[in-house]
Amino acid sequence: MALIRWSDQGDLFRPFEEMEREMDRLRREMDRLFTGFRGFRPLRVGVFPLLNVSEDKDNLYVRAELPGINPSDIEISVEGDTLTLRGERKSAEVGENVSYHRREREFGRFRRSLTLPTRIDADRVEAVFKHGILQITLPKAEEVRPKQITVKTA
């Protein structure tokens, strides 16, 4: 990093602007260094696929965002209290001699498991895929559903 001379006559924020430019240069240099390695993939920022889990008195609902994936390439399994989604998002063919300026969409095989908050009836699980959203309906096991008890009069 370059030394910056302080001047009473200069702009008060000039040293910070120069430092910001130097940090940007350093970031670009690090990006260039790491993208030079063959097969390098930056660290994942998020987790794929993104999930929402909700429930009502009878069911758990899991909604997964899976854009660009063929429904036949999705595998869903329930084992005990664990739901697992597996699949693969294939890379789009862009042709030879194409270089990316930015590549944020992940591709490749994925596996996402989550522990369910209650017991479910695995024999009645249903899944529907529509517009890139997978909705899985997991009926709660009979023994964990709330029961209404009527009070008798004597």
N, C-alpha and C positions, 0 to 999 in steps of 0.2 A: 504494500500500500504506500502511496506517495505521501510525503509530508506536505502539509498545507500551511502556508504562511498566513498568520493572522494580521489583518490590517484594520485599523480603526476607521479608515476612510472608505473601505469597501462595504459591500452589502452584507448585512448581518448573517443572512442564510447561505451565502456563497460557499463557506466550508462544508455545509451539509449537502448542498447540491453536488459538489465535487465528490464527496464521500459516496453519495448515492450512485453517481455515474461509475465510480470505481467498483462498487458492489455489483452493479449490473454487469460490468465487464467481467468480473470474477465469476459470476453465475454463468454467463455465456461460455466462458472458457471451461468451466467444470462440465457443463452440458456437452460441449464439443469433445472433451476428453472421454467422458463415459459413453457417448454414443459411438465413439470410434471402436469400442470393443465389439466384436462380432457376437451376436446372440444376447447382448445386454438388453434387459427389460427393466424399466424403472420400477421402483417399489409401488405396489398397489395402494391407491389412496382409499378406495372403498372395498366393499365386499360384493361379489356378484353371485347370485342375483339379489337384488334388494327385496326385502320381505316386510309385509305387514301381518301381524297376528292379532286377531280379535276373537271375541266370543259372545254368545248369548246363552240363555239357560240350557239349550239343547246341543249346541255345536261350537267347535272351534273353527275359525276360518283363517286360512293362510293364503295371502295373495302375493305372488311373485312376479316381478317385472322381467320378462324374457323376450325382448324385442329381437327380431331377426333369427329366431330359433324355430325349427320345424317341430311341431308337437310330438311327432314320432321319435324325435331324438331326446325326449325327456323321460327320465326314469324316476319314479316316485316309490319310496318304500317306507313302511312303518315297522319298527322293531321295538317292542316294549313301549317306552315313553319317548322315543326318538323318531322324528320325521327326517328323511334324507331325500334331497333332490340331486339328481346327477344329470349331466348332459354335456353338450358341446355346441359352442357357437363357432361356426366356420368363418374364416377370413374371406372377405369379399375379394374376388379376382379383379385386379386393377391393371393388369398387363405388365409387360417387362419394361425395364428402364424407367420406372416411376419412383420418385422419391417423395416422401411425406414431409410436409412442413409441420404437421401436428397429427398425432395419432392417439386418441383418447379412448376409443371403444376397444374393450378387451375382447379377445377371441381365444378359443382353445377349450379344453375340457374344464368343467367345474364340478364341484361337489359341495353342497351346503347342507349341514345338519343342524337341527335345533331340538332342544329338549322341550317337550310339550308340558304345559302347566298342570294338566290333569289327565286321567286315564281316558282312553277313547275306545270305541268299538271299531277295530281295524277292518272287520268284514264289511262295514258299511261306508267306508271312505269313498268319496267321489271327487273327480277332478275335471274341470272344464277350462279349456284354453280359448281365449277370444281376444283379438286385437293385441296380441303380445303380452297379455296378462293371464297367468295361470291362477285359477282359484281352486283351492282344495278345501272341501268341506269334511270335517272330521267329527262325526257324531260322538258325543260324550258317552262313556260307559253308563249303563243303567244305574249302577250303584253310586255314581257320583252326581247324578242329576238331582236337583232339588225336588222334594216330594211335599205335596200338600196334604196335611193331616186334618181331617174333619173332627170337630169336637162333638161328641154325643151328649145328649142331655139324659139325665137319669129320672 
